[in-house]
Amino acid sequence: MFEMLVGYPPFFSDEPAITCQKIMHWKKTFTIPPEAKLSPASTDILKKMICDADNRLGKNGVDEIKKHAFFEGFEWEKIRGSKAPYIPSV
């Protein structure tokens, strides 16, 4: 989700070992860049998903995620019957 909203992964590095270190020390390395200009709901959901497991959004079930402000107006019940917003040409 972070990569889709921001445009690159949250712990990116050209060196796999550095990427691993960033992930292991996420409390010090995780930031949401201001230049991404994310909505408050986007910022909030990212912070609630990239956190300690005890505090993570969804720890009490998927409905917690579905009810987040990021998904306001999204019709979960109709998702299977809806047309994909983008279908690549073959």
C-alpha positions in Angstrom: 0.0 0.0 0.0 2.9 2.4 0.9 4.5 1.8 -2.5 1.2 2.4 -4.4 0.6 5.6 -2.5 4.1 7.0 -2.3 5.7 5.5 -5.4 8.5 3.5 -3.9 8.8 0.9 -1.1 9.1 2.2 2.5 12.5 0.6 3.3 14.1 0.8 -0.1 17.9 0.5 -0.6 20.0 -0.7 -3.5 21.7 -3.0 -1.0 19.6 -5.9 0.3 21.5 -5.9 3.6 20.6 -2.2 4.2 17.0 -2.9 3.2 17.0 -5.6 5.9 18.5 -3.3 8.5 15.9 -0.6 7.7 13.1 -3.2 8.2 14.5 -4.5 11.4 14.9 -0.9 12.8 11.6 0.4 11.3 10.8 2.6 14.3 13.8 4.7 13.4 13.7 4.4 9.6 10.0 4.5 8.7 8.9 7.9 7.4 6.2 9.1 5.1 7.7 11.8 2.9 5.9 15.1 3.0 6.4 15.5 -0.8 4.1 12.5 -1.3 1.3 14.9 -0.2 -0.9 12.1 1.1 -4.3 12.7 2.6 -4.7 12.4 6.3 -6.6 9.1 5.9 -3.8 7.7 3.8 -1.1 8.8 6.3 -3.1 7.3 9.1 -3.7 3.9 7.6 0.0 3.6 6.7 1.0 4.4 10.2 -1.6 2.0 11.6 -0.3 -0.8 9.3 3.4 -0.3 9.6 3.7 -0.6 13.4 4.1 -3.1 16.1 1.8 -6.1 15.6 0.1 -5.5 18.9 -1.2 -2.1 17.6 -1.7 -3.0 14.0 -4.9 -2.1 12.2 -6.7 -5.4 11.5 -5.4 -7.3 14.5 -9.0 -7.7 15.6 -10.2 -8.7 12.1 -10.5 -7.4 8.6 -13.6 -5.3 9.4 -11.2 -2.9 11.3 -9.4 -2.2 8.0 -12.6 -2.0 6.0 -14.0 0.6 8.3 -11.0 2.9 8.2 -11.5 6.4 6.7 -9.2 5.5 3.8 -11.9 3.2 2.4 -14.8 5.7 3.0 -17.3 5.2 0.2 -15.9 1.9 -0.9 -18.6 -0.6 -1.4 -17.1 -3.8 -0.2 -20.3 -5.8 -0.8 -20.2 -5.0 -4.5 -16.5 -5.5 -5.2 -16.9 -8.9 -7.0 -19.5 -7.5 -9.4 -17.7 -4.3 -10.2 -15.6 -3.7 -13.4 -11.9 -3.2 -12.9 -11.0 0.5 -13.3 -8.1 -0.4 -15.6 -7.8 -3.3 -18.0 -4.6 -3.3 -20.0 -4.9 -3.8 -23.7 -3.5 -7.1 -25.0 
